[in-house]
């Protein structure tokens, strides 16, 4: 998944269930186990707020972090 402004817009267009599923999927792909976490509606709301207010620099940092996590898992 390429993480850029278009991706942010697609994420913001998802309903809460879809966004929660995607978060868990990305975490699993990065080697993180979120099974003991309950992602609440408040968490999703906070995530939407953060995404809506993300700068280009924020998006670039997040993309780099996702890339590093993916690479670390592949090693």
C-alpha positions as CSV (number, residue, x, y, z in Angstrom):
1,X,0.0,0.0,0.0
2,X,1.4,3.3,-1.0
3,X,0.8,5.9,1.7
4,X,0.2,9.3,0.2
5,X,-2.6,12.0,0.2
6,X,-4.8,9.8,-2.0
7,X,-4.4,6.9,0.4
8,X,-5.3,9.2,3.3
9,X,-8.5,10.3,1.4
10,X,-9.4,6.6,0.8
11,X,-8.9,5.8,4.5
12,X,-11.1,8.7,5.5
13,X,-13.8,7.4,3.2
14,X,-13.9,4.0,4.9
15,X,-16.5,3.3,7.5
16,X,-15.3,2.4,11.1
17,X,-15.5,-1.3,10.5
18,X,-13.4,-1.2,7.3
19,X,-10.9,1.1,8.9
20,X,-10.6,-1.1,12.0
21,X,-10.1,-4.1,9.8
22,X,-7.4,-2.4,7.8
23,X,-5.5,-1.2,10.9
24,X,-5.5,-4.8,12.2
25,X,-4.4,-6.2,8.8
26,X,-1.5,-3.7,8.5
27,X,-0.4,-4.3,12.0
28,X,-0.4,-8.1,11.4
29,X,1.6,-7.6,8.2
30,X,4.1,-5.6,10.1
31,X,4.5,-8.3,12.7
32,X,2.4,-6.7,15.4
33,X,-0.2,-8.6,17.4
34,X,-3.2,-6.4,18.2
35,X,-5.4,-9.3,19.3
36,X,-5.3,-8.2,22.9
37,X,-6.3,-4.6,22.0
38,X,-9.9,-3.4,21.5
39,X,-9.8,-0.6,19.0
40,X,-12.7,1.6,20.3
41,X,-14.9,4.1,18.4
42,X,-12.9,6.9,20.2
43,X,-9.7,5.4,18.8
44,X,-11.1,5.4,15.3
45,X,-12.3,9.0,15.8
46,X,-8.9,10.1,17.0
47,X,-7.3,8.3,14.0
48,X,-9.7,10.0,11.6
49,X,-8.8,13.4,13.2
50,X,-5.1,12.7,12.9
51,X,-5.4,11.6,9.2
52,X,-7.6,14.6,8.3
53,X,-5.0,17.0,9.8
54,X,-1.9,15.2,8.6
55,X,0.6,17.3,6.7
56,X,2.6,16.1,3.8
57,X,5.6,15.7,6.2
58,X,3.5,13.6,8.5
59,X,2.4,11.4,5.6
60,X,6.0,11.0,4.5
61,X,7.1,10.0,8.0
62,X,4.3,7.4,8.3
63,X,5.1,6.0,4.8
64,X,8.7,5.6,5.9
65,X,7.8,3.9,9.1
66,X,5.5,1.5,7.3
67,X,8.3,0.8,4.8
68,X,10.8,0.0,7.6
69,X,8.3,-2.3,9.4
70,X,7.7,-4.2,6.2
71,X,11.4,-4.5,5.5
72,X,12.1,-5.6,9.0
73,X,9.5,-8.3,8.8
74,X,11.0,-9.5,5.5
75,X,14.5,-9.9,7.0
